[in-house]
Structure formats: C-alpha cells, structure tokens
Amino acid sequence: MSANSDTAKLEFIVSIINDIEEIVQRHNGVTLALKDVEGRHALLMCLLQVGEKLNQIRSESIRFELPVAGAYSVRNFIAHDYGGVNLELIESIIRKNIPELKTTIEGILKR
C-alpha cells in the first residue's frame, strides 16, 4: 500500500491518536499533560498532525464521515497561534473528539 493512500493516512492518524493516549497516560491525565511544557507541546503537535493528515484524505466518501474542516481549523490555530491556543478547548477535544475520531477511523479501516 502506498504511503499516499487514504488507508495509509488513516492508519497514520490512528498511530498519532495512540501517541496522544500514551502522552495523557504518562502524565496521569489530560489536564496534567497540558500543564507540563513537554506534554503540552507534544499534544499540540499530535493534534496539528491529525488535522494536517485528515485534510490530505482524498476520498470524498471518507471525508464526509470525518471532521476534516474542524480538525484542520484546530491545526491552523495551533500552527499559527491565532491569539494563543485555548487549552480548555484542547482538553475538550482530547477528551471527547479524539476518542470519537479513533472509533470512526477504525470503523472505516475495517470495511
């Protein structure tokens, strides 16, 4: 399978989500991870990568199932620091949206 295929991109996103889960676990929770300078930068970089890779998905049917626009907006705010990153929003994204995204992607990959 080509590294440029949508399947490879989805698998990459799942691996990044696994990294997010590991970072959170190492810091005993999302809040503590975001308070730690290394944890915060690691989580923000992971979210940036998720948004970037989701935006590279080419299949319209797959894009329809995924929060591409929202994830890419988060990516842009992190990358360009528009007025500072709202860590409460980031915490909410990690707690709610990231697990939902992982479940959706795993479902797509099983088909």
CNS distance restraints for C-alpha pairs under 8 A (distance, minus, plus):
assign (resid   1 and name CA) (resid   5 and name CA) 6.94 0.50 0.50
assign (resid   1 and name CA) (resid   8 and name CA) 7.25 0.50 0.50
assign (resid   2 and name CA) (resid   8 and name CA) 6.98 0.50 0.50
assign (resid   3 and name CA) (resid   8 and name CA) 5.42 0.50 0.50
assign (resid   3 and name CA) (resid   9 and name CA) 7.22 0.50 0.50
assign (resid   4 and name CA) (resid   8 and name CA) 6.53 0.50 0.50
assign (resid   4 and name CA) (resid   9 and name CA) 6.91 0.50 0.50
assign (resid   5 and name CA) (resid   9 and name CA) 6.37 0.50 0.50
assign (resid   6 and name CA) (resid  10 and name CA) 6.14 0.50 0.50
assign (resid   6 and name CA) (resid  57 and name CA) 5.50 0.50 0.50
assign (resid   6 and name CA) (resid  58 and name CA) 6.70 0.50 0.50
assign (resid   6 and name CA) (resid  59 and name CA) 7.18 0.50 0.50
assign (resid   7 and name CA) (resid  11 and name CA) 6.16 0.50 0.50
assign (resid   7 and name CA) (resid 109 and name CA) 7.00 0.50 0.50
assign (resid   8 and name CA) (resid  12 and name CA) 6.11 0.50 0.50
assign (resid   9 and name CA) (resid  13 and name CA) 6.27 0.50 0.50
assign (resid   9 and name CA) (resid  53 and name CA) 6.30 0.50 0.50
assign (resid   9 and name CA) (resid  54 and name CA) 7.52 0.50 0.50
assign (resid   9 and name CA) (resid  56 and name CA) 7.80 0.50 0.50
assign (resid   9 and name CA) (resid  57 and name CA) 7.03 0.50 0.50
assign (resid  10 and name CA) (resid  14 and name CA) 6.34 0.50 0.50
assign (resid  10 and name CA) (resid  53 and name CA) 7.97 0.50 0.50
assign (resid  10 and name CA) (resid  54 and name CA) 7.70 0.50 0.50
assign (resid  10 and name CA) (resid 105 and name CA) 6.53 0.50 0.50
assign (resid  10 and name CA) (resid 109 and name CA) 7.60 0.50 0.50
assign (resid  11 and name CA) (resid  15 and name CA) 6.31 0.50 0.50
assign (resid  11 and name CA) (resid 109 and name CA) 7.98 0.50 0.50
assign (resid  12 and name CA) (resid  16 and name CA) 6.32 0.50 0.50
assign (resid  13 and name CA) (resid  17 and name CA) 6.18 0.50 0.50
assign (resid  13 and name CA) (resid  49 and name CA) 7.83 0.50 0.50
assign (resid  13 and name CA) (resid  50 and name CA) 5.68 0.50 0.50
assign (resid  13 and name CA) (resid  53 and name CA) 6.95 0.50 0.50
assign (resid  13 and name CA) (resid  54 and name CA) 7.69 0.50 0.50
assign (resid  14 and name CA) (resid  18 and name CA) 6.15 0.50 0.50
assign (resid  14 and name CA) (resid 102 and name CA) 6.17 0.50 0.50
assign (resid  14 and name CA) (resid 105 and name CA) 7.38 0.50 0.50
assign (resid  14 and name CA) (resid 106 and name CA) 7.81 0.50 0.50
assign (resid  15 and name CA) (resid  19 and name CA) 6.33 0.50 0.50
assign (resid  16 and name CA) (resid  20 and name CA) 6.30 0.50 0.50
assign (resid  16 and name CA) (resid  46 and name CA) 6.09 0.50 0.50
assign (resid  16 and name CA) (resid  49 and name CA) 7.67 0.50 0.50
assign (resid  16 and name CA) (resid  50 and name CA) 7.02 0.50 0.50
assign (resid  17 and name CA) (resid  21 and name CA) 6.27 0.50 0.50
assign (resid  17 and name CA) (resid  46 and name CA) 7.55 0.50 0.50
assign (resid  17 and name CA) (resid  50 and name CA) 7.95 0.50 0.50
assign (resid  17 and name CA) (resid  98 and name CA) 7.01 0.50 0.50
assign (resid  17 and name CA) (resid 102 and name CA) 6.95 0.50 0.50
assign (resid  18 and name CA) (resid  22 and name CA) 6.23 0.50 0.50
assign (resid  19 and name CA) (resid  23 and name CA) 6.13 0.50 0.50
assign (resid  19 and name CA) (resid  46 and name CA) 7.62 0.50 0.50
assign (resid  20 and name CA) (resid  24 and name CA) 6.19 0.50 0.50
assign (resid  20 and name CA) (resid  43 and name CA) 6.15 0.50 0.50
assign (resid  20 and name CA) (resid  46 and name CA) 6.70 0.50 0.50
assign (resid  21 and name CA) (resid  25 and name CA) 6.11 0.50 0.50
assign (resid  22 and name CA) (resid  26 and name CA) 6.07 0.50 0.50
assign (resid  23 and name CA) (resid  27 and name CA) 6.37 0.50 0.50
assign (resid  23 and name CA) (resid  33 and name CA) 7.02 0.50 0.50
assign (resid  23 and name CA) (resid  39 and name CA) 6.60 0.50 0.50
assign (resid  23 and name CA) (resid  42 and name CA) 7.68 0.50 0.50
assign (resid  23 and name CA) (resid  43 and name CA) 7.34 0.50 0.50
assign (resid  24 and name CA) (resid  28 and name CA) 6.15 0.50 0.50
assign (resid  24 and name CA) (resid  29 and name CA) 4.97 0.50 0.50
assign (resid  24 and name CA) (resid  30 and name CA) 5.18 0.50 0.50
assign (resid  24 and name CA) (resid  32 and name CA) 7.96 0.50 0.50
assign (resid  24 and name CA) (resid  33 and name CA) 5.77 0.50 0.50
assign (resid  24 and name CA) (resid  39 and name CA) 7.89 0.50 0.50
assign (resid  25 and name CA) (resid  29 and name CA) 5.90 0.50 0.50
assign (resid  26 and name CA) (resid  33 and name CA) 7.97 0.50 0.50
assign (resid  27 and name CA) (resid  32 and name CA) 5.79 0.50 0.50
assign (resid  27 and name CA) (resid  33 and name CA) 5.02 0.50 0.50
assign (resid  27 and name CA) (resid  39 and name CA) 7.47 0.50 0.50
assign (resid  28 and name CA) (resid  32 and name CA) 6.56 0.50 0.50
assign (resid  28 and name CA) (resid  33 and name CA) 7.35 0.50 0.50
assign (resid  29 and name CA) (resid  33 and name CA) 6.19 0.50 0.50
assign (resid  30 and name CA) (resid  34 and name CA) 6.15 0.50 0.50
assign (resid  30 and name CA) (resid  91 and name CA) 6.36 0.50 0.50
assign (resid  30 and name CA) (resid  94 and name CA) 7.46 0.50 0.50
assign (resid  30 and name CA) (resid  95 and name CA) 7.56 0.50 0.50
assign (resid  31 and name CA) (resid  35 and name CA) 6.33 0.50 0.50
assign (resid  31 and name CA) (resid  91 and name CA) 6.91 0.50 0.50
assign (resid  32 and name CA) (resid  36 and name CA) 6.32 0.50 0.50
assign (resid  33 and name CA) (resid  39 and name CA) 4.71 0.50 0.50
assign (resid  33 and name CA) (resid  40 and name CA) 5.93 0.50 0.50
assign (resid  33 and name CA) (resid  43 and name CA) 7.99 0.50 0.50
assign (resid  34 and name CA) (resid  39 and name CA) 5.80 0.50 0.50
assign (resid  34 and name CA) (resid  40 and name CA) 4.27 0.50 0.50
assign (resid  34 and name CA) (resid  43 and name CA) 7.59 0.50 0.50
assign (resid  34 and name CA) (resid  87 and name CA) 7.27 0.50 0.50
assign (resid  34 and name CA) (resid  91 and name CA) 7.69 0.50 0.50
assign (resid  35 and name CA) (resid  39 and name CA) 7.39 0.50 0.50
assign (resid  35 and name CA) (resid  40 and name CA) 6.53 0.50 0.50
assign (resid  36 and name CA) (resid  40 and name CA) 5.84 0.50 0.50
assign (resid  37 and name CA) (resid  41 and name CA) 6.20 0.50 0.50
assign (resid  38 and name CA) (resid  42 and name CA) 5.99 0.50 0.50
assign (resid  39 and name CA) (resid  43 and name CA) 6.07 0.50 0.50
assign (resid  40 and name CA) (resid  44 and name CA) 6.11 0.50 0.50
assign (resid  41 and name CA) (resid  45 and name CA) 6.08 0.50 0.50
assign (resid  42 and name CA) (resid  46 and name CA) 6.22 0.50 0.50
assign (resid  43 and name CA) (resid  47 and name CA) 6.23 0.50 0.50
assign (resid  44 and name CA) (resid  48 and name CA) 6.11 0.50 0.50
assign (resid  44 and name CA) (resid  78 and name CA) 6.73 0.50 0.50
assign (resid  45 and name CA) (resid  49 and name CA) 6.22 0.50 0.50
assign (resid  46 and name CA) (resid  50 and name CA) 6.23 0.50 0.50
assign (resid  47 and name CA) (resid  51 and name CA) 6.24 0.50 0.50
assign (resid  47 and name CA) (resid  71 and name CA) 7.91 0.50 0.50
assign (resid  47 and name CA) (resid  74 and name CA) 7.54 0.50 0.50
assign (resid  47 and name CA) (resid  75 and name CA) 6.54 0.50 0.50
assign (resid  48 and name CA) (resid  52 and name CA) 6.18 0.50 0.50
assign (resid  48 and name CA) (resid  72 and name CA) 7.91 0.50 0.50
assign (resid  48 and name CA) (resid  74 and name CA) 7.16 0.50 0.50
assign (resid  48 and name CA) (resid  75 and name CA) 4.35 0.50 0.50
assign (resid  48 and name CA) (resid  76 and name CA) 7.62 0.50 0.50
assign (resid  48 and name CA) (resid  78 and name CA) 6.54 0.50 0.50
assign (resid  48 and name CA) (resid  79 and name CA) 7.01 0.50 0.50
assign (resid  49 and name CA) (resid  53 and name CA) 6.00 0.50 0.50
assign (resid  49 and name CA) (resid  75 and name CA) 7.38 0.50 0.50
assign (resid  50 and name CA) (resid  54 and name CA) 6.01 0.50 0.50
assign (resid  50 and name CA) (resid  71 and name CA) 7.13 0.50 0.50
assign (resid  50 and name CA) (resid  75 and name CA) 7.77 0.50 0.50
assign (resid  51 and name CA) (resid  55 and name CA) 6.23 0.50 0.50
assign (resid  51 and name CA) (resid  68 and name CA) 7.02 0.50 0.50
assign (resid  51 and name CA) (resid  71 and name CA) 4.48 0.50 0.50
assign (resid  51 and name CA) (resid  72 and name CA) 4.39 0.50 0.50
assign (resid  51 and name CA) (resid  73 and name CA) 7.57 0.50 0.50
assign (resid  51 and name CA) (resid  74 and name CA) 6.89 0.50 0.50
assign (resid  51 and name CA) (resid  75 and name CA) 5.14 0.50 0.50
assign (resid  52 and name CA) (resid  56 and name CA) 6.63 0.50 0.50
assign (resid  52 and name CA) (resid  71 and name CA) 7.91 0.50 0.50
assign (resid  52 and name CA) (resid  72 and name CA) 6.18 0.50 0.50
assign (resid  52 and name CA) (resid  75 and name CA) 6.63 0.50 0.50
assign (resid  53 and name CA) (resid  57 and name CA) 6.89 0.50 0.50
assign (resid  54 and name CA) (resid  63 and name CA) 7.89 0.50 0.50
assign (resid  54 and name CA) (resid  66 and name CA) 7.89 0.50 0.50
assign (resid  54 and name CA) (resid  68 and name CA) 5.60 0.50 0.50
assign (resid  54 and name CA) (resid  71 and name CA) 7.35 0.50 0.50
assign (resid  54 and name CA) (resid  72 and name CA) 7.43 0.50 0.50
assign (resid  55 and name CA) (resid  68 and name CA) 5.75 0.50 0.50
assign (resid  55 and name CA) (resid  69 and name CA) 7.52 0.50 0.50
assign (resid  55 and name CA) (resid  72 and name CA) 6.38 0.50 0.50
assign (resid  57 and name CA) (resid  62 and name CA) 7.52 0.50 0.50
assign (resid  57 and name CA) (resid  63 and name CA) 6.51 0.50 0.50
assign (resid  58 and name CA) (resid  62 and name CA) 7.93 0.50 0.50
assign (resid  58 and name CA) (resid  63 and name CA) 7.29 0.50 0.50
assign (resid  59 and name CA) (resid  63 and name CA) 6.16 0.50 0.50
assign (resid  60 and name CA) (resid  64 and name CA) 6.03 0.50 0.50
assign (resid  61 and name CA) (resid  65 and name CA) 6.87 0.50 0.50
assign (resid  62 and name CA) (resid  66 and name CA) 6.69 0.50 0.50
assign (resid  62 and name CA) (resid 108 and name CA) 7.71 0.50 0.50
assign (resid  63 and name CA) (resid  67 and name CA) 7.55 0.50 0.50
assign (resid  63 and name CA) (resid  68 and name CA) 6.48 0.50 0.50
assign (resid  65 and name CA) (resid 104 and name CA) 7.69 0.50 0.50
assign (resid  66 and name CA) (resid 101 and name CA) 7.30 0.50 0.50
assign (resid  66 and name CA) (resid 104 and name CA) 7.53 0.50 0.50
assign (resid  67 and name CA) (resid  71 and name CA) 6.01 0.50 0.50
assign (resid  67 and name CA) (resid 101 and name CA) 7.94 0.50 0.50
assign (resid  68 and name CA) (resid  72 and name CA) 6.02 0.50 0.50
assign (resid  69 and name CA) (resid  73 and name CA) 6.14 0.50 0.50
assign (resid  70 and name CA) (resid  74 and name CA) 6.34 0.50 0.50
assign (resid  71 and name CA) (resid  75 and name CA) 6.18 0.50 0.50
assign (resid  72 and name CA) (resid  76 and name CA) 6.18 0.50 0.50
assign (resid  73 and name CA) (resid  77 and name CA) 6.30 0.50 0.50
assign (resid  74 and name CA) (resid  78 and name CA) 6.21 0.50 0.50
assign (resid  75 and name CA) (resid  79 and name CA) 6.01 0.50 0.50
assign (resid  76 and name CA) (resid  80 and name CA) 5.84 0.50 0.50
assign (resid  76 and name CA) (resid  81 and name CA) 7.71 0.50 0.50
assign (resid  77 and name CA) (resid  81 and name CA) 5.08 0.50 0.50
assign (resid  77 and name CA) (resid  82 and name CA) 5.42 0.50 0.50
assign (resid  77 and name CA) (resid  84 and name CA) 7.92 0.50 0.50
assign (resid  77 and name CA) (resid  85 and name CA) 6.73 0.50 0.50
assign (resid  78 and name CA) (resid  82 and name CA) 7.62 0.50 0.50
assign (resid  78 and name CA) (resid  85 and name CA) 6.29 0.50 0.50
assign (resid  81 and name CA) (resid  85 and name CA) 6.01 0.50 0.50
assign (resid  85 and name CA) (resid  90 and name CA) 7.86 0.50 0.50
assign (resid  86 and name CA) (resid  90 and name CA) 6.40 0.50 0.50
assign (resid  87 and name CA) (resid  91 and name CA) 5.99 0.50 0.50
assign (resid  88 and name CA) (resid  92 and name CA) 6.26 0.50 0.50
assign (resid  89 and name CA) (resid  93 and name CA) 6.17 0.50 0.50
assign (resid  90 and name CA) (resid  94 and name CA) 6.20 0.50 0.50
assign (resid  91 and name CA) (resid  95 and name CA) 6.12 0.50 0.50
assign (resid  92 and name CA) (resid  96 and name CA) 5.88 0.50 0.50
assign (resid  92 and name CA) (resid  97 and name CA) 7.43 0.50 0.50
assign (resid  93 and name CA) (resid  97 and name CA) 4.84 0.50 0.50
assign (resid  93 and name CA) (resid  98 and name CA) 6.18 0.50 0.50
assign (resid  94 and name CA) (resid  98 and name CA) 5.14 0.50 0.50
assign (resid  94 and name CA) (resid  99 and name CA) 7.46 0.50 0.50
assign (resid  95 and name CA) (resid  99 and name CA) 7.02 0.50 0.50
assign (resid  96 and name CA) (resid 100 and name CA) 6.60 0.50 0.50
assign (resid  97 and name CA) (resid 101 and name CA) 5.99 0.50 0.50
assign (resid  98 and name CA) (resid 102 and name CA) 6.17 0.50 0.50
assign (resid  99 and name CA) (resid 103 and name CA) 6.28 0.50 0.50
assign (resid 100 and name CA) (resid 104 and name CA) 6.22 0.50 0.50
assign (resid 101 and name CA) (resid 105 and name CA) 6.10 0.50 0.50
assign (resid 102 and name CA) (resid 106 and name CA) 6.05 0.50 0.50
assign (resid 103 and name CA) (resid 107 and name CA) 6.22 0.50 0.50
assign (resid 104 and name CA) (resid 108 and name CA) 6.34 0.50 0.50
assign (resid 105 and name CA) (resid 109 and name CA) 6.13 0.50 0.50
assign (resid 106 and name CA) (resid 110 and name CA) 6.23 0.50 0.50
assign (resid 107 and name CA) (resid 111 and name CA) 6.79 0.50 0.50
